[in-house]
Amino acid sequence: MSYFRNEIDEMQGYTPGEQPRDRRYIKLNTNENPYPPSPNVASLIKNFDSETLRLYPDPVFCELRKKIASLFCLAENEILVGNGSDDILTMAVRSFAGPGRKIASFTPSYSLYSVLSKIQGAQYEEIPLDAQNGFSLPANFAEKVADAALLFVCRPNAPTGNCFPLGAMDRLCDACRGIVLIDEAYADFADDNCIGFPRRHRNAIVMKTLSKSYSLAGLRLGFSIASAEIIAGMMKVKDSYNVSTLAQRIAVAALDDRRYFDETVSKIRRTRSKLIASLRGKGFKVFDSQSNFVFASPPDGDAAGLYRRLKSEGVLVRHFPGASTGAYIRITVGTDIETDSLLNLL
Ligand SMILES: Cc1ncc(COP(=O)(O)O)c(C=O)c1O
């Protein structure tokens, strides 16, 4: 007899991207930022008074919420902070889904959505994107999402890198009777975003992370923006002290440094254009990308073989086996030097 609930016994856990420690790789597999965090972060850590760790962290993130509110012209009660944006996803699933309250998301997309649904015992529906048409939304998307209690929409989408049009995002929010959580983990690398949606759509939540564009994946800091009513409800289900004192302080320091953020994001966007053009020059099929990664299929279609060969040469990329994704590898945009090393190998 198992001690676990049926849902847990029957499910597979989330498989994170490889984080190997055996040798040094050019690591282009988990969409980390190739540049260090803002120098503000190093100086804060250097001068941090460890005595402050004696006390519990601020459970309602006053200083950090003030910073985020001023950056995005919001009220502080429209913001919720998480231990990474994965923590916010957990809060959303706890808040809005469960038996009889369905979760939906498009596929391929971030695989954690389905794992969290299973943990919660919620019905989960995957709505296939139109793979023949650049992984765009399917023609009947509005009717497909109507009865979801919680719809996850990743924009720009991972692992494909494309953005669904803003007009279609409005239609999604209008069509869905439940909550629409727009996962903007990669939106800082895109031409536009949905930051204004929660003020236009009562059911919209926009979620962001400092893991990618602020080079702070190891810190674990994400946040979401929604109506004060939705944020107040989600606050009830979060862990009491879900974000450490140090993480809250570092996040403020990183968010403060607008110049460094703009510079590193611009560098990544420039390298992304070069990478896409070079891959196309080598006969790869590559989608336009609005993210810090590109989704590319080699000329012979053997993406799994290419992933293995690159790994043996010390370059890690990610391969997602599956009918719609198996012919592609996802390559994180690194520095120019890392990108040149990859292109030389190819
Ligand atoms: C689409 C998407 N959403 C959310 C996350 C989680 O980010 P974090 O928990 O580091 O904020 C990731 C991480 O790779 C992601 O790819």
The ligand as a Gaussian input file, in Angstrom:
#p B3LYP/6-31G(d) Opt

LIG

0 1
 C        7.695000      29.892000     -19.301000
 C        8.296000      29.888000     -17.959000
 N        7.572000      30.314000     -16.924000
 C        8.062000      30.322000     -15.676000
 C        9.340000      29.876000     -15.432000
 C        9.824000      29.853000     -14.007000
 O       10.720000      30.836000     -13.753000
 P       11.233000      31.139000     -12.273000
 O       10.551000      30.203000     -11.333000
 O       12.707000      30.965000     -12.327000
 O       10.826000      32.560000     -12.022000
 C       10.147000      29.420000     -16.470000
 C       11.511000      28.927000     -16.218000
 O       12.232000      28.484000     -17.041000
 C        9.607000      29.427000     -17.770000
 O       10.319000      28.977000     -18.819000

